[in-house]
Amino acid sequence: MKKKLLIAAVLLGAISFANAQSVGEITKAASKASTTAVPAFDVASISNQVMGVLSPKLKLTEAQKPIVNSLVNETLNKKKNILPTMATDKAGYTSKMTASRESFIAKMKKNISPTQFDALTSLLPKSASAVTPLAKMLY
């Protein structure tokens, strides 16, 4: 009888240990998934990349550079605030990013010449699948 009780206790302990290990693995996997769900969004880095494209392509003047840089940073900060909703509310995210994109374009139009604006429209990505700094900012 004591042997049966001892065997049952060892078996129960082994099962409990195995379950604890699998729960730990599940917890690790869940925390890893939550950290990879929303990619890191470095406003300063992307801003530098966008300005690196816009400045030479649009031939921005020294007076225009701070204005455009401010608009770029404003747009990137809006996106950073909207980004967490990407996983939970895809339609809301898309709607807010469309409004942000349109706002950026309208503000740019007011601050650059018509020739520069034509150059800007040719640079703007048509979708999020484009691999450019502007796509990172606008989609």
TAQUI-V126797 format. One line per field, one symbol per residue. ss: DSSP state (@ for helix, = for strand, . for the rest). psi: psi as a letter, one per 30 degrees, with the letter a starting at -180 (. if undefined). Layout:
# TAQUI-V126797
ss->???
psi->???
This chain:
# TAQUI-V126797
ss->.@@@@@@@@@@@@@@@@@@@@@@@@@@@@@@@@@@@@.....@@@@@@@@@@@@@@@@...@@@@@@@@@@@@@@@@@@@@@..@@@@.@@@@@@@@@@@@@@@@@@@@@@..@@@@@@@@@@.........@@@@@@.
psi->eeeeeeeeeeeeeeeeeeeeeeeeeeeeeeeeeeffejlkjjeeeeeeeeefeeeeefhkleefeeeeeeeeeeeeeeeeefeffeffieeeeeeeeeeeeeeeeeeeefflleeeeeeeeffkkflffkileeeeef.
